Amino acid sequence: MPLLSHLELEAKAEGRKEGRKEGRKEGQKEEKQAVALNFLRMGLSPEQVAQGTGLSLEKIQELQSQLEGES
């Protein structure tokens, strides 16, 4: 196998690996936000939601504003 083809294959494999990693990370972030929204709907305080989800208090406040805008 020519060296260039081998390097191209390695680069493609690395790119796919990084893409999967980023996709999982984005999915986890979306899941945390969905859980946070549910906690807020249940009446938990923003501080409790931040502690329970690991999201920043600022992000929880953004989500709370989003919920208030839906009403």
Long-range contacts (C-beta under 8 A, 24 or more apart in sequence): 33-59, 33-63, 36-60, 36-63, 37-63, 37-66, 37-67, 40-64, 40-67, 41-67
